[in-house]
Amino acid sequence: LIVDCFKLIAIMFLLMIPLCLVVGCPSGIVGAVSANPERSGDALQLLATAIQVCGGFLGAIYGIAVGVLLPAAAGTLAATDDLGKAMNPATAFKLVRANLGVYVIVWLVTAVAAGVLSFIGVLLCGIGVFVAAAYHAAILGHLVGQAYRQASPTLAAA
């Protein structure tokens, strides 16, 4: 079971590399330009800030795409136990394209559930975060399984 968790972490890491480049590089540029207090308000700092804002928007769009693709990759990993097939973004794209609405709902429900459950966990003096995380994992696992099961026959029929 722990090996499967490490496989899923590897998939998440692979999918998040472009996000780190799109958001991280502009942040480094802005940090380097902003480090000099004598250059406040000049054109270079304005350009660096504009690059960071654009990188943030691109990062948000990519983050949503990863949030929709990750359950498909996790479902592929759970069904086939083949890390290579699960890491292939084309496989996840095929599943998501076969049933886009289901995977968007999975992303939305798990995002809302994570927010609500972490708020409840914090209200319970912090200890409840661990219980809330377990409930969130159960919700996520169930929704990923249902989405994969619903998308797989659609994919096989296509």
N, C-alpha and C positions, 0 to 999 in steps of 0.2 A: 504494500500500500504506500509506503514512504517513497518507493521508487517511482510510482505513478505521480506522486506530488512533485518530485523533482523533474519529471518529464514535462508536467504542465508548467512549472516555473521556467523551464527552458523555452517552451513555446511562447510564453508571455515575454520573456527577455528578447527573443528573436523579433517578435512583433513590435516591441517598444524601441528598438534601436533607431529606426528612422525618426521617431518622435523625439528622442534625446538629441539627435543631430539638428532637427528643425527648430527646437526650442532652446537647446543648450548653446549652440554656436552663437545665435544672436544675443543671448544673455551675456555670454563672454565678451562679445564686442562692446555691448553697452557698459559692462563693468569696466572694461579697459578705458573706454572713452570718458566715463564719468569719474574715474579715479583722480583726474586732474581738476581741482576746483577752479583753476584759472580759465578753464574752457567752458564754463557754464553758459548755456544759451547760444553757443555758436552753431554753425550749420552742420558740423560733423556730429555733434551730440544730437541734434535734431534728426539727422539721418539715421543714426544708430538707434534712437528710440523708435523711429518709424519702422525700421527693420525688425525690432523686437516685437512691436505690436503686430506686424504682419506674421511673424513667426508664431506668435501666440494664437492668432486666428487659424493659421494652418495646423498648428498643434491641436487645437480644439477639434477641428474637423477630423484630423487623423485619429485623435483619441476616441471620438464617437465611432469611427470606422473600426478601430480595434475592439471597442466594446461590443460591437455587433458581430465581428468575426471570431472573437475569442471563444464564445460558447460553441460555435460550429467546430472549431479546432479541438476543443475539449471533448465534444461529443464524438468526433472521429477517433481521438485517442482512446476514449473509453470503449468504443465499439470494436476497434480493430487492434488496439494495443501496439500500433505501429507508429513509432515516433516520427519516422521520415514522412509518412503519409499525413500525419497530423500537423507537422511543421510546414508542409507545402501550402502556401496561401491559396493556390488555385483550387485545392480541395475545399477549403473553407468558403471561398467565393462561390463555388458551385452550389454548396449547401445553402448559403445565404440567398443566392439568386433564385434558388428553387422555392424558397419560402421566406421572403424578406420580412413580411409582416410579423411572423412568429419571432424571428430573431430580434427585431426592434422592440417587440413587447417584452422579451426576456431581458434585454438591456435596460429598458425603462423600469420594469418591476424590480429587478435586482438593485438598480441605483436608488430607487425610492426605499426599498426594504433596507438597504445598507444605511441610509440616512436616518430612518426611523429607529432601527434597532440600535445604532450607535448612540443616538440621543437617549433612548431608554437605558442603555448600558451605562451611560455617564450619570444619569439620574440615580441609578442604583449604586452610587458611591464608587464608580469605576470598576468594581468587581463584576458587575453585570455585563461589562463589555465582552468578557470571555464567553458568557452564556449567549449573548446576542450574536457573537461571531459564529458560534456553533449553529444557531438557528439560521443565520444568513447563509452559511455553507450548505445547510440542508435545503433551503429554498433554492439556491443557485443550482445545486446538483439536480434537484427535481426538474426545474425548468429547462436546464440544458438537456437532460435526458428526453423530456417530452418534445422539445424543439427538434432534436436530432431524429427522434422516431417519426415525427411528423414530416420532416424534410426528406428523409431517406427514401420513402416510397415515391415521393414526387420526383426525386432525382433519378431513381431507377426507371420510372415510366417515361422520362424525357429522352 
